[in-house]
Amino acid sequence: MMIQTCIENTNGSRTPGNGHVNLPAVPWFSSTDVMFLCGDINVNYLDSGSNDRKLLSDLLACFNLTITSVLPTRLFVNAGGKTTSAKLDYVLTNAGRDQFEVEVVKANLSDHKIIKLDAFFASPIPLPIRLSPRSVRIITDFTLNNFATILANTDFVDL
């Protein structure tokens, strides 16, 4: 794992940093907001001697984030028949432990397990006045036809 830090200059360009992590300002996020970040980070948190684990822990500490569950999210059998487990998938948060419950459950479509999170809030979360997309998926007739072809040729019994 490599973490390259950078500094955002006043003109918007970025230059290599000196070990300090700088995040660009995000208009829809405040440092007091409760946040849950999800992803497959591919750092095995179960490998306690790993330098990658230390780097991840240091990075999380910089942003006051914690790992919601340290249970393994991937179990696999290697070529020698040995079962190995790894913690590769994460839900990270700055929320207090009383604001969520987390459970790791088996997934039927992947070799990774699912992290199920229930968040509790004292009052309803107000909806933003204007929603803006945070990710873009290109959906065209071509991509939908490809998806339909893949589904038509998939034997779901093997899943």
Secondary structure, 3 states (H helix, E strand, C coil): CCCCCEEECCCCCEEECCCCCCCCCCCCCCCCCCCEEEEECCCCCCCCCCHHHHHHHHHHHHCCCEECCCCCCEEEECCCCCEEEECCEEEEECCCHHHEEEEEECCCCCCECEEEEEECCCCCCCCCCCCCCCCCCCCCHHHHHHHHHHHHCCCCCCC
